[in-house]
Each structure stands twice: as C-alpha cells, then as structure tokens.
Amino acid sequence: MSNIQKKINNIENSIENCKKNISLQTIKKRNERQEHNNELAYNSIKLNLKHSNNNNINNKALIRLLKYTKYNNLDEIIKDKNNHEENIIKLVSLYISKNASRQGMKDEKLQLENINNLHEYDITIIKDGKQKPIKGGGIRKSKLKQSDELKSIDFIIKYKTNEIGYITAKVSSGSGGHQDNVLEEITQFCDWSLIQQKNDKERKVYIVLYDSMNTSKLFNDIIKKYKNTNLILTNTSNFKINFLNWFLSKN
C-alpha cells in the first residue's frame, strides 16, 4: 500500500470516528436533557400540585394520567393515602406499558377483518407486507427494507386470482408528530400510485385506508390534491362503498 493510500485511509478512519463520537454525544446530551426535564417536572409538582400546567409539564401526559386514575389533579393523587399503593401501581403501569401506536399489526388485523367482506364479488383482501413500493415507481418483493423503498404495501386486493389493487393502511389517534409522519407516508404512496398507473397494463386501484380520531385538515387537503379515478382515500367505515364504486365501474 502506498503512503498516499495510507494517508487517505487514515483520513477516512478519522472522519468515521468523528461521526461516531458526534452521534454518541448527541444521544448522551438527549438523555441528559431528559433527566433535566424530569427534575424540572418533579420540582414543579412539589411546588404547585394543583396547578401543574406549565412549560415543564407534558400536558397531554398529565391529561392521560388524570383520565386513567380518575382524579381531578395531581394533588388528589398524591394526598390520597387510602389508595396510595393502587395509585403507585397505576403510575408505574402507565409509564412502562407498551405503546399502542407501536402495535400497528393489531390495527391492521382489525382493519382487515372489517374490510374483507367482498367475497360475493369474488374479491379477497390479503395481508402482505413483503411488496415494497420503490421511489420513482415499481414494486420490489423483499424482506429487508432498502433505502429506495417506501412503506410496505399492507394489503393486496384480488379479483379471483388476479391482483387488482394495493392498500396502505394507517391509523392515527392523535395530532402532531406521529400524525404528521403518517400523512407524509400517505402523500408518498399517492405520488407513487400516480407513477404506477402510467405503467399498469391493466387498470388497478390504489387505496389509502386512513382511520383517525380527529378530522385532519391536511388529510382533507391531500384528498383534494389527489383527485384520481384509480386512487381512493377512505376509511374503514366507507371502504366498501368507495371500493365497489370503482370496481363496478371497471367491470
């Protein structure tokens, strides 16, 4: 190996080590910040139990806590000596329980049970997850996600033995970060579906199945933006009628 090549390798190694150090520092700082936030919340609660709505408290988490424990404020929870042990267990369970928004497979199963009722039309909807839309168009069948892939196709629609459509299924129970991510994935699917339609030898349908507790202005804007005969944006309740309108017009 030449001296020049050795120097290049040394530089590349230094850059990689620097990247790793920066990443570790970022994670460390985030953990330290979380500990600091915990202390701020603790002090706020100690000083003002009845009115803990301030910048140091996660108000959404506070609302969830009060709803779960059925108290009006933190002061009631902490000073209720008769149910002290029960309240401690509830507090701990609320903190360590699994996040329902991370259990997407259960949401999909429920959605599938409710939409898979078209057998009289020789239509079956099956769970997929292996077919991956590719940025710029196309579908790849693979187990491992690659950098040019979008979110997996959740369900495939079959008429007899032919694939006639694809469904991406989404559930959102709140607003903000998680919902914004979901809506971004929906937009990507819509863009991808328009590319796919240009290359489809036979007419297919592309469906966004979006169930949400809240009316989203952004989702309504997406519906208006992507007006397309073969692209349906709907929810579980309206899926059957929306799909059949497309299917019967095709057949």
Secondary structure, 3 states (H helix, E strand, C coil): CCHHHHHHHHHHHHHHHHHHHHHHHHHHHHHHHHHHHHHHHHHHHHHCCCCCCCCCCCHHHHHHHHHHHCCCCHHHHHHCHHHHHHHHHHHHHHHHCCCHHHCHHHHHHHHHHHHCCCHHHCEEEEECCCEEEECCCCEEECCCCCCCECCCCCEEEEECCEEEEEEEEEEECCCCHHHHHHHHHHHHHHHHHHHHHHHCCCCCEEEEEEEECCCCHHHHHHHHHCCECCEEEECCCCHHHHHHHHHHHHC
